[in-house]
Amino acid sequence: KDDMQRIEILCPPSQLITDAEKYLVPIHYEIKNLTRQIKNLLRTRDLLLPRLLSGQTVVEPEEN
């Protein structure tokens, strides 16, 4: 308890926090969105790959 009471906690000025949030919040949402997309793609890969390897699903070449 004594050690914890001696720890100094630094708090940045509120304007600095506000300015940082303008940049960091959109980045956070983009990371969250991309992480969700990656998980979705991994699930799709895990479902399709065994079907492709077994021949159960056939992919036709795209015509130009």
VMD Tcl script that builds the backbone (N, CA, C; Angstrom):
set m [mol new atoms 192]
animate dup $m
set s [atomselect $m all]
$s set {name element resname resid chain x y z} {
  {N N LYS 1 A 0.831 -1.188 0.000}
  {CA C LYS 1 A 0.000 0.000 0.000}
  {C C LYS 1 A 0.879 1.256 0.000}
  {N N ASP 2 A 1.911 1.234 0.810}
  {CA C ASP 2 A 2.791 2.407 0.883}
  {C C ASP 2 A 3.471 2.673 -0.456}
  {N N ASP 3 A 3.890 1.599 -1.142}
  {CA C ASP 3 A 4.528 1.754 -2.450}
  {C C ASP 3 A 3.574 2.379 -3.453}
  {N N MET 4 A 2.336 1.963 -3.417}
  {CA C MET 4 A 1.344 2.485 -4.364}
  {C C MET 4 A 1.057 3.962 -4.113}
  {N N GLN 5 A 1.071 4.361 -2.882}
  {CA C GLN 5 A 0.783 5.761 -2.548}
  {C C GLN 5 A 1.914 6.683 -2.990}
  {N N ARG 6 A 3.098 6.149 -3.159}
  {CA C ARG 6 A 4.239 6.970 -3.579}
  {C C ARG 6 A 4.357 7.087 -5.098}
  {N N ILE 7 A 3.560 6.335 -5.834}
  {CA C ILE 7 A 3.636 6.390 -7.301}
  {C C ILE 7 A 2.984 7.671 -7.796}
  {N N GLU 8 A 3.726 8.385 -8.604}
  {CA C GLU 8 A 3.209 9.625 -9.181}
  {C C GLU 8 A 2.509 9.298 -10.504}
  {N N ILE 9 A 1.311 9.790 -10.663}
  {CA C ILE 9 A 0.542 9.556 -11.885}
  {C C ILE 9 A 0.501 10.859 -12.673}
  {N N LEU 10 A 0.970 10.795 -13.904}
  {CA C LEU 10 A 0.988 11.975 -14.763}
  {C C LEU 10 A -0.263 11.991 -15.635}
  {N N CYS 11 A -0.902 13.120 -15.701}
  {CA C CYS 11 A -2.090 13.280 -16.543}
  {C C CYS 11 A -1.810 14.384 -17.553}
  {N N PRO 12 A -1.951 14.092 -18.850}
  {CA C PRO 12 A -1.710 15.123 -19.857}
  {C C PRO 12 A -2.822 16.170 -19.827}
  {N N PRO 13 A -2.551 17.339 -20.345}
  {CA C PRO 13 A -3.585 18.381 -20.416}
  {C C PRO 13 A -4.776 17.888 -21.250}
  {N N SER 14 A -5.965 18.323 -20.899}
  {CA C SER 14 A -7.171 17.851 -21.583}
  {C C SER 14 A -7.154 18.188 -23.074}
  {N N GLN 15 A -6.567 19.318 -23.454}
  {CA C GLN 15 A -6.493 19.679 -24.876}
  {C C GLN 15 A -5.635 18.686 -25.652}
  {N N LEU 16 A -4.566 18.214 -25.042}
  {CA C LEU 16 A -3.712 17.212 -25.678}
  {C C LEU 16 A -4.479 15.905 -25.875}
  {N N ILE 17 A -5.259 15.536 -24.896}
  {CA C ILE 17 A -6.084 14.328 -25.002}
  {C C ILE 17 A -7.098 14.482 -26.128}
  {N N THR 18 A -7.760 15.627 -26.188}
  {CA C THR 18 A -8.751 15.893 -27.244}
  {C C THR 18 A -8.101 15.848 -28.625}
  {N N ASP 19 A -6.950 16.483 -28.766}
  {CA C ASP 19 A -6.249 16.484 -30.055}
  {C C ASP 19 A -5.820 15.076 -30.453}
  {N N ALA 20 A -5.327 14.307 -29.503}
  {CA C ALA 20 A -4.890 12.946 -29.795}
  {C C ALA 20 A -6.073 12.065 -30.201}
  {N N GLU 21 A -7.215 12.249 -29.548}
  {CA C GLU 21 A -8.402 11.449 -29.873}
  {C C GLU 21 A -8.849 11.654 -31.319}
  {N N LYS 22 A -8.686 12.863 -31.840}
  {CA C LYS 22 A -9.077 13.153 -33.224}
  {C C LYS 22 A -8.340 12.238 -34.199}
  {N N TYR 23 A -7.118 11.888 -33.875}
  {CA C TYR 23 A -6.316 11.029 -34.735}
  {C C TYR 23 A -6.428 9.556 -34.358}
  {N N LEU 24 A -6.492 9.285 -33.067}
  {CA C LEU 24 A -6.418 7.902 -32.612}
  {C C LEU 24 A -7.739 7.145 -32.710}
  {N N VAL 25 A -8.861 7.806 -32.497}
  {CA C VAL 25 A -10.159 7.121 -32.547}
  {C C VAL 25 A -10.425 6.555 -33.945}
  {N N PRO 26 A -10.244 7.321 -35.031}
  {CA C PRO 26 A -10.455 6.725 -36.362}
  {C C PRO 26 A -9.506 5.553 -36.643}
  {N N ILE 27 A -8.276 5.651 -36.176}
  {CA C ILE 27 A -7.321 4.561 -36.365}
  {C C ILE 27 A -7.783 3.330 -35.608}
  {N N HIS 28 A -8.276 3.536 -34.396}
  {CA C HIS 28 A -8.789 2.423 -33.595}
  {C C HIS 28 A -9.936 1.719 -34.318}
  {N N TYR 29 A -10.878 2.491 -34.864}
  {CA C TYR 29 A -12.011 1.887 -35.580}
  {C C TYR 29 A -11.559 1.163 -36.843}
  {N N GLU 30 A -10.558 1.708 -37.514}
  {CA C GLU 30 A -10.040 1.051 -38.713}
  {C C GLU 30 A -9.368 -0.274 -38.357}
  {N N ILE 31 A -8.611 -0.293 -37.288}
  {CA C ILE 31 A -7.979 -1.532 -36.831}
  {C C ILE 31 A -9.048 -2.558 -36.475}
  {N N LYS 32 A -10.076 -2.115 -35.767}
  {CA C LYS 32 A -11.175 -3.004 -35.370}
  {C C LYS 32 A -11.869 -3.575 -36.605}
  {N N ASN 33 A -12.137 -2.725 -37.589}
  {CA C ASN 33 A -12.800 -3.153 -38.817}
  {C C ASN 33 A -11.924 -4.135 -39.599}
  {N N LEU 34 A -10.644 -3.829 -39.743}
  {CA C LEU 34 A -9.735 -4.707 -40.482}
  {C C LEU 34 A -9.540 -6.039 -39.769}
  {N N THR 35 A -9.511 -6.013 -38.438}
  {CA C THR 35 A -9.395 -7.249 -37.671}
  {C C THR 35 A -10.618 -8.138 -37.908}
  {N N ARG 36 A -11.791 -7.522 -37.933}
  {CA C ARG 36 A -13.031 -8.272 -38.211}
  {C C ARG 36 A -12.988 -8.866 -39.618}
  {N N GLN 37 A -12.515 -8.104 -40.583}
  {CA C GLN 37 A -12.418 -8.596 -41.957}
  {C C GLN 37 A -11.429 -9.758 -42.056}
  {N N ILE 38 A -10.319 -9.654 -41.366}
  {CA C ILE 38 A -9.318 -10.724 -41.377}
  {C C ILE 38 A -9.910 -12.004 -40.806}
  {N N LYS 39 A -10.617 -11.893 -39.679}
  {CA C LYS 39 A -11.244 -13.072 -39.076}
  {C C LYS 39 A -12.250 -13.704 -40.036}
  {N N ASN 40 A -13.000 -12.862 -40.724}
  {CA C ASN 40 A -13.974 -13.341 -41.699}
  {C C ASN 40 A -13.280 -14.074 -42.854}
  {N N LEU 41 A -12.205 -13.488 -43.353}
  {CA C LEU 41 A -11.462 -14.116 -44.445}
  {C C LEU 41 A -10.818 -15.432 -44.010}
  {N N LEU 42 A -10.323 -15.483 -42.785}
  {CA C LEU 42 A -9.731 -16.728 -42.281}
  {C C LEU 42 A -10.788 -17.830 -42.187}
  {N N ARG 43 A -11.991 -17.470 -41.713}
  {CA C ARG 43 A -13.075 -18.460 -41.642}
  {C C ARG 43 A -13.448 -18.945 -43.040}
  {N N THR 44 A -13.525 -18.018 -43.992}
  {CA C THR 44 A -13.854 -18.380 -45.372}
  {C C THR 44 A -12.791 -19.305 -45.943}
  {N N ARG 45 A -11.523 -18.966 -45.727}
  {CA C ARG 45 A -10.431 -19.820 -46.192}
  {C C ARG 45 A -10.518 -21.216 -45.584}
  {N N ASP 46 A -10.763 -21.266 -44.281}
  {CA C ASP 46 A -10.819 -22.552 -43.600}
  {C C ASP 46 A -11.987 -23.409 -44.076}
  {N N LEU 47 A -13.066 -22.764 -44.522}
  {CA C LEU 47 A -14.197 -23.516 -45.067}
  {C C LEU 47 A -13.953 -23.962 -46.512}
  {N N LEU 48 A -13.342 -23.091 -47.313}
  {CA C LEU 48 A -13.182 -23.376 -48.742}
  {C C LEU 48 A -11.978 -24.256 -49.065}
  {N N LEU 49 A -10.881 -24.081 -48.368}
  {CA C LEU 49 A -9.662 -24.800 -48.707}
  {C C LEU 49 A -9.839 -26.320 -48.718}
  {N N PRO 50 A -10.438 -26.920 -47.706}
  {CA C PRO 50 A -10.631 -28.374 -47.756}
  {C C PRO 50 A -11.513 -28.807 -48.937}
  {N N ARG 51 A -12.514 -28.004 -49.259}
  {CA C ARG 51 A -13.390 -28.328 -50.398}
  {C C ARG 51 A -12.639 -28.246 -51.721}
  {N N LEU 52 A -11.771 -27.244 -51.840}
  {CA C LEU 52 A -10.989 -27.101 -53.065}
  {C C LEU 52 A -9.984 -28.244 -53.213}
  {N N LEU 53 A -9.325 -28.587 -52.121}
  {CA C LEU 53 A -8.314 -29.647 -52.174}
  {C C LEU 53 A -8.933 -31.018 -52.440}
  {N N SER 54 A -10.145 -31.238 -51.968}
  {CA C SER 54 A -10.802 -32.534 -52.174}
  {C C SER 54 A -11.499 -32.609 -53.531}
  {N N GLY 55 A -11.612 -31.483 -54.210}
  {CA C GLY 55 A -12.305 -31.470 -55.487}
  {C C GLY 55 A -13.802 -31.287 -55.358}
  {N N GLN 56 A -14.285 -31.130 -54.135}
  {CA C GLN 56 A -15.713 -30.966 -53.874}
  {C C GLN 56 A -16.210 -29.637 -54.473}
  {N N THR 57 A -15.341 -28.634 -54.497}
  {CA C THR 57 A -15.661 -27.350 -55.090}
  {C C THR 57 A -14.675 -27.082 -56.220}
  {N N VAL 58 A -15.195 -26.680 -57.355}
  {CA C VAL 58 A -14.344 -26.407 -58.526}
  {C C VAL 58 A -14.442 -24.922 -58.836}
  {N N VAL 59 A -13.304 -24.320 -59.133}
  {CA C VAL 59 A -13.268 -22.906 -59.494}
  {C C VAL 59 A -13.036 -22.825 -60.984}
  {N N GLU 60 A -13.946 -22.177 -61.669}
  {CA C GLU 60 A -13.821 -22.006 -63.111}
  {C C GLU 60 A -12.964 -20.785 -63.394}
  {N N PRO 61 A -12.108 -20.842 -64.421}
  {CA C PRO 61 A -11.299 -19.659 -64.773}
  {C C PRO 61 A -12.192 -18.521 -65.255}
  {N N GLU 62 A -11.792 -17.323 -64.930}
  {CA C GLU 62 A -12.548 -16.143 -65.338}
  {C C GLU 62 A -12.266 -15.834 -66.799}
  {N N GLU 63 A -13.315 -15.550 -67.563}
  {CA C GLU 63 A -13.143 -15.192 -68.977}
  {C C GLU 63 A -12.999 -13.697 -69.093}
  {N N ASN 64 A -12.079 -13.268 -69.939}
  {CA C ASN 64 A -11.850 -11.830 -70.144}
  {C C ASN 64 A -12.604 -11.322 -71.314}
}
mol reanalyze $m
mol bondsrecalc $m
mol representation Tube
mol addrep $m
